[in-house]
Amino acid sequence: MHVENPYAFMSRSSSIPTISRHTKRKTTSSISTTSSIPPQVHLQHWVFSGFMMVGYILGTGALVLPSAMASLGYVVGMVVCVMFALLSIYVGIILGRTRNNFYPECRSYKMLARACVGPRFELSLEYLTCLNWFMTMALYVLTAVKAFQSAFYWTHICGYYWGLGVVAVMVPFMFIQNMKEMEWLAALSDGAAIIILVMTLVLLTQGSDTPSDHVHHVWPPHENFLDAYNPVSSFVFAYQGQSIFLEIMAEMKEPGKWPQSVYLSHTIMGTSYAITALVGYYFKGSDVPAFLPDGIENGPGKIVVNLLVAYHVLVAYIINNVTLCDMLKRRYFTGAETPLYKHVSLGCALLLAAYLLTNIIPFFEDMVNIIGAMCGSPMMIGLPPLFYFFALRAKGEPMGRSSSSLISPSGM
């Protein structure tokens, strides 16, 4: 299997029980749950919820941002980076307010879609979410294969066999059924992501060339709209992951502290993105590779960086697998009461399908980019304000007065 560059799109991006809506607009809509599903136990601290967001969103997609910066220039690149960080914080707070204040029983985008809009919209969103999550999981498998090939660059092992190795490594983790069981994996993955960024930037500074050997631009070097659109999309994708926010909130010990989780995660992500984009572009200029570690010379540093990349994306795969399996179990089985063997079987089936998909379809990466652009951007920018608007309308609360409280220090 030949892999070109599976890192360009690292967007990330559960159905629970039946939901009913009040037709009265002056009261908060209620959500009914089937008697077979026990109440959710909230055990996750808000700090670990923030780490979970970082582990899910940060990804190795940060390592394509220097290339995006090269197409936008210093000024526009930094403006775009900060702008989408603030936008992502805002929509995260809106989602938290909508869920915690109006529909606390909602544990997924799907449930919130039914409660706020209706069952048809819920069904459409469920299909798009499942498709987006599964394609992203398959891309993570492809990314891990590429990382192992780069780490062991002196070998001549075919990508097919590396893929089978990835599948074998991941099988034991299919026993994980909820976020609580993997909070330390996510925390370590966050640390791995930071180490990847730091090591990559340090190793680039130790190369034989200097910043003066490369061309730099303060403003966008291209006038063509499409030349600027693609790098802007890289920054948009870097902050995507809102489709999993409600699952994280649902497993928090104190869901009311969701804003703290949002601020923590976006402080880590925004700082990491800005430093990576600036430093990578400064040292490599317009010659910066599309995926930053590709510029690292062969040696121990390259081995460590790529092994950490593999670990990080495989943890992201597990997070996606937990949420996707939860959605599918509640659709086709008995939800929370599904036996463990069915959960494991479903996870293994998805893992095998992801491996086969990445090897059968030669244009798989381009297809994932298209699906990600179709699904990810609406989930980040469009749906949270839509849900918030319908929630306010159902309660009969004025939009202006409620929205003003979003800028309070607590965000709630």
C-alpha positions in Angstrom: 0.0 0.0 0.0 1.5 3.3 -1.0 0.6 6.3 1.2 1.2 9.8 -0.1 0.2 12.1 2.8 -2.7 11.1 5.0 -2.2 14.1 7.3 -3.8 16.8 5.3 -7.2 16.2 6.9 -7.3 15.2 10.5 -10.8 16.5 11.3 -12.4 14.7 13.7 -15.2 14.7 14.0 -24.5 8.7 19.6 -27.6 8.0 19.5 -29.1 7.3 22.9 -32.8 6.7 23.6 -36.0 7.9 22.1 -36.7 11.6 22.6 -39.9 13.5 22.8 -40.6 17.2 22.4 -43.1 19.4 24.1 -45.2 21.5 21.7 -45.5 24.2 24.3 -43.0 27.0 23.6 -42.9 28.5 27.1 -41.5 25.4 28.8 -38.2 23.5 28.3 -38.5 20.4 26.1 -38.3 17.1 27.9 -36.5 14.0 26.7 -37.8 10.6 27.5 -35.6 7.7 27.9 -36.5 4.0 27.7 -36.7 2.2 30.9 -34.0 -0.3 29.8 -31.3 2.3 29.9 -29.9 3.1 33.4 -29.0 6.6 34.4 -25.5 7.7 33.2 -22.9 7.9 36.0 -20.8 11.1 35.6 -17.3 10.5 36.9 -15.0 12.5 34.7 -13.3 15.6 36.1 -13.5 18.7 34.0 -9.8 18.8 33.6 -9.8 15.3 32.0 -12.7 16.4 29.8 -10.5 19.2 28.5 -7.7 16.7 27.9 -10.2 14.5 26.0 -11.1 17.4 23.7 -7.4 18.1 23.1 -6.8 14.4 22.4 -9.7 14.3 19.9 -9.1 17.6 18.1 -5.5 18.5 18.3 -4.2 15.6 16.2 -1.3 15.6 13.8 -3.3 18.1 11.7 -1.3 20.8 13.6 1.7 19.7 11.6 0.2 20.8 8.3 -0.3 24.4 9.6 3.2 25.7 8.7 2.4 24.8 5.1 -0.9 26.6 5.4 0.9 29.6 6.9 3.3 29.6 3.9 0.3 30.1 1.6 -1.3 32.8 3.7 1.7 34.8 5.0 2.4 35.7 8.6 -0.3 38.3 9.1 -3.3 36.5 7.5 -2.2 33.2 8.8 -2.1 34.4 12.4 -5.4 36.2 12.1 -7.1 33.1 10.7 -5.6 30.9 13.5 -6.8 33.2 16.3 -10.2 33.8 14.6 -11.1 30.1 14.4 -9.8 29.5 17.9 -12.2 32.1 19.2 -15.1 30.8 17.0 -14.5 27.3 18.3 -14.6 28.5 21.9 -17.8 30.3 21.3 -19.6 27.4 19.6 -18.4 25.1 22.4 -19.9 27.4 25.0 -23.2 27.6 23.0 -23.3 23.8 22.9 -22.7 23.6 26.7 -25.4 26.2 27.4 -27.9 24.5 25.1 -27.3 21.1 26.6 -27.0 21.9 30.3 -29.7 24.6 30.5 -32.3 23.2 28.1 -31.8 19.5 27.3 -29.6 18.0 30.0 -30.6 14.4 29.0 -29.0 14.8 25.6 -25.8 12.9 25.2 -25.1 13.4 21.5 -25.6 15.7 18.5 -28.3 13.2 17.3 -30.3 13.6 20.5 -30.0 17.3 20.5 -31.0 17.4 16.8 -34.2 15.5 17.6 -35.0 17.6 20.7 -34.4 21.0 19.0 -35.4 20.4 15.4 -37.2 17.1 14.8 -36.8 13.4 14.0 -36.1 13.8 10.3 -33.2 16.1 10.9 -32.0 13.8 13.6 -31.9 10.8 11.2 -30.0 12.8 8.5 -27.5 14.0 11.1 -27.0 10.5 12.4 -26.0 9.2 9.0 -23.7 12.1 8.3 -22.1 11.8 11.7 -21.5 8.0 11.4 -20.0 8.5 8.0 -17.7 11.2 9.1 -16.5 9.3 12.2 -15.9 6.1 10.3 -14.0 7.8 7.5 -11.9 9.6 10.0 -11.2 6.3 11.8 -10.1 4.8 8.6 -7.8 7.8 8.0 -6.3 7.3 11.4 -5.4 3.7 10.4 -3.7 5.0 7.3 -1.9 7.7 9.3 -0.6 5.1 11.7 0.7 3.0 8.9 2.5 5.9 7.4 4.0 6.8 10.8 5.4 3.3 11.3 6.8 3.3 7.8 8.6 6.6 8.5 9.8 5.4 11.9 11.3 2.3 10.6 12.6 3.9 7.4 15.4 1.4 6.9 13.0 -1.6 6.5 11.2 -2.6 3.3 8.0 -3.9 4.9 4.9 -3.4 2.7 2.2 -1.1 4.0 -0.3 -3.9 3.9 1.6 -5.7 6.6 2.0 -2.6 8.7 -1.7 -2.2 8.4 -2.3 -5.7 9.7 0.1 -4.9 12.6 -2.0 -1.8 13.4 -5.1 -3.9 13.5 -3.5 -6.5 15.8 -2.3 -3.7 18.2 -5.8 -2.1 18.3 -7.9 -5.2 19.0 -7.3 -5.2 22.8 -8.5 -1.6 23.0 -11.8 -2.5 21.5 -12.8 -3.6 25.0 -13.0 0.1 26.1 -16.7 1.1 26.2 -16.6 4.7 27.6 -14.5 7.8 28.0 -13.8 7.2 31.7 -11.9 4.0 30.9 -9.5 5.9 28.7 -9.0 9.3 30.3 -5.4 8.5 31.1 -4.8 7.3 27.5 -6.1 10.7 26.4 -4.0 12.6 28.8 -0.9 10.8 27.7 -1.9 11.3 24.1 -2.1 15.1 24.7 1.4 14.9 26.1 2.5 13.0 23.1 1.0 15.6 20.8 2.9 18.4 22.6 6.2 16.4 22.5 5.7 15.7 18.7 5.3 19.5 18.1 8.3 20.5 20.2 10.6 17.7 18.9 9.7 18.4 15.3 10.4 22.1 15.6 13.7 21.5 17.5 14.9 19.0 15.0 14.1 21.4 12.1 16.2 24.1 13.7 19.2 21.7 13.8 19.2 21.2 10.0 22.0 22.4 7.8 19.9 25.3 6.3 19.0 28.6 8.0 15.8 30.8 7.8 17.6 33.2 5.5 17.9 30.4 2.9 14.2 30.4 2.4 11.6 32.9 1.1 9.0 34.3 3.6 5.9 36.4 3.1 4.2 38.8 5.4 1.0 38.9 3.2 -0.4 36.1 1.0 1.9 35.5 -1.9 -1.0 34.4 -4.2 -3.9 36.3 -5.5 -6.0 33.3 -6.6 -8.9 32.7 -4.3 -8.5 28.9 -4.3 -4.8 29.2 -3.4 -5.9 30.9 -0.2 -9.1 28.9 0.4 -7.3 25.5 0.9 -4.9 26.7 3.6 -7.8 28.5 5.4 -9.6 25.1 5.4 -6.6 23.6 7.1 -7.1 25.9 10.1 -10.9 25.2 10.0 -10.3 21.5 10.2 -7.7 21.9 13.0 -10.5 23.1 15.4 -13.2 20.6 14.3 -14.5 18.1 16.8 -17.8 19.6 18.0 -19.7 16.4 17.1 -18.2 14.7 20.1 -18.6 17.5 22.7 -22.0 16.3 24.0 -20.6 12.8 24.6 -17.8 14.3 26.7 -20.2 16.5 28.6 -22.5 13.6 29.4 -19.6 11.8 31.2 -18.5 14.8 33.3 -18.8 14.7 37.0 -19.9 18.4 36.9 -21.3 19.3 33.5 -21.8 22.9 34.7 -18.0 23.2 34.5 -18.0 22.6 30.8 -16.7 26.1 30.0 -13.6 25.5 32.0 -12.9 22.4 29.9 -13.5 24.4 26.7 -11.1 27.2 27.9 -8.4 24.7 29.0 -8.5 22.7 25.8 -8.5 25.7 23.4 -5.7 27.4 25.3 -3.6 24.3 24.7 -4.7 23.9 21.1 -4.5 27.5 20.1 -1.1 28.0 21.6 0.2 24.8 20.0 -1.2 25.7 16.6 0.2 29.3 16.6 3.7 28.2 17.8 3.9 25.3 15.3 2.7 27.4 12.3 5.0 30.3 13.1 8.2 28.4 14.0 7.8 25.9 11.2 7.3 28.6 8.6 10.1 30.7 10.0 12.7 28.0 9.7 11.5 26.5 6.4 9.8 29.4 4.6 8.0 28.6 1.4 9.9 25.3 1.3 8.2 23.9 4.4 6.9 20.3 3.7 3.2 19.7 3.6 3.6 17.4 6.7 6.2 19.0 9.0 8.0 15.7 10.2 8.8 14.9 6.6 11.5 17.6 6.8 13.3 15.7 9.7 16.5 14.0 8.7 16.8 10.2 9.3 17.9 9.4 12.8 16.7 8.7 16.4 14.6 11.9 16.4 12.6 10.8 13.4 11.9 7.4 14.9 10.6 8.9 18.2 8.5 11.5 16.5 6.8 9.1 14.2 6.2 6.5 17.0 4.5 9.3 19.0 2.4 10.2 15.9 1.3 6.6 15.7 0.3 6.5 19.4 -1.5 9.8 19.2 -3.7 9.0 16.2 -4.5 5.5 17.5 -5.8 7.0 20.7 -7.9 9.4 18.6 -9.1 6.2 16.8 -10.2 4.7 20.1 -12.1 7.9 21.1 -14.0 7.8 17.8 -14.6 4.0 18.2 -16.2 4.5 21.6 -18.6 7.1 20.3 -19.4 5.4 17.1 -20.0 2.0 18.7 -22.2 3.7 21.3 -24.3 5.2 18.5 -24.6 2.0 16.6 -25.4 -0.1 19.8 -28.3 2.2 20.7 -29.6 2.0 17.2 -29.3 -1.7 16.6 -28.9 -3.3 20.0 -30.0 -2.4 23.6 -27.7 0.5 24.2 -26.1 0.6 27.6 -27.2 -3.0 28.3 -25.4 -4.4 25.2 -23.2 -7.3 26.2 -19.5 -6.7 26.1 -18.9 -9.3 23.4 -21.2 -7.4 21.1 -19.4 -4.2 21.7 -16.0 -5.8 21.0 -17.3 -7.6 17.9 -18.7 -4.3 16.6 -15.4 -2.5 17.3 -13.4 -5.2 15.6 -15.7 -5.2 12.6 -15.2 -1.4 12.2 -11.5 -1.8 12.6 -11.3 -4.5 9.9 -13.6 -2.4 7.6 -11.3 0.6 8.1 -8.3 -1.4 7.1 -9.9 -2.9 4.0 -11.3 0.5 2.9 -7.9 2.2 3.1 -6.4 -0.5 0.9 -9.2 -1.0 -1.6 -9.9 2.7 -2.6 -6.9 4.3 -4.3 -8.3 7.9 -3.9 -9.3 7.3 -0.3 -7.6 10.4 1.1 -9.3 12.8 -1.3 -12.6 11.2 -0.6 -12.1 11.7 3.1 -11.2 15.4 2.5 -14.5 15.9 0.6 -16.6 14.2 3.2 -14.9 16.1 6.0 -15.5 19.4 4.3 -19.2 18.4 3.8 -19.7 17.2 7.4 -17.2 18.9 9.5 -17.8 22.6 8.8 -21.6 22.5 9.3 -21.0 20.7 12.6 -18.6 23.3 13.8 -20.1 26.5 12.5 -23.8 25.8 11.6 -25.4 23.4 14.0 -24.5 24.8 17.5 -26.1 28.2 16.8 -29.0 26.4 15.2 -29.6 24.3 18.2 -29.3 27.3 20.5 -31.8 29.3 18.5 -34.4 26.5 18.6 -33.8 25.9 22.3 -34.4 29.6 23.0 -37.5 29.7 20.8 -38.9 26.6 22.5 -38.5 28.2 25.9 -39.7 31.6 24.7 -36.6 33.3 26.0 -35.4 36.5 24.1 -32.4 35.9 22.0 -30.5 39.0 22.9 -30.8 38.7 26.7 -29.7 35.0 26.8 -26.9 35.5 24.3 -25.4 38.3 26.4 -24.7 36.0 29.3 -22.4 33.9 27.0 -19.7 36.6 27.4 -19.7 36.4 31.2 -16.5 35.0 32.8 -18.1 31.6 33.5 -19.6 31.4 30.0 -22.8 30.0 31.4 
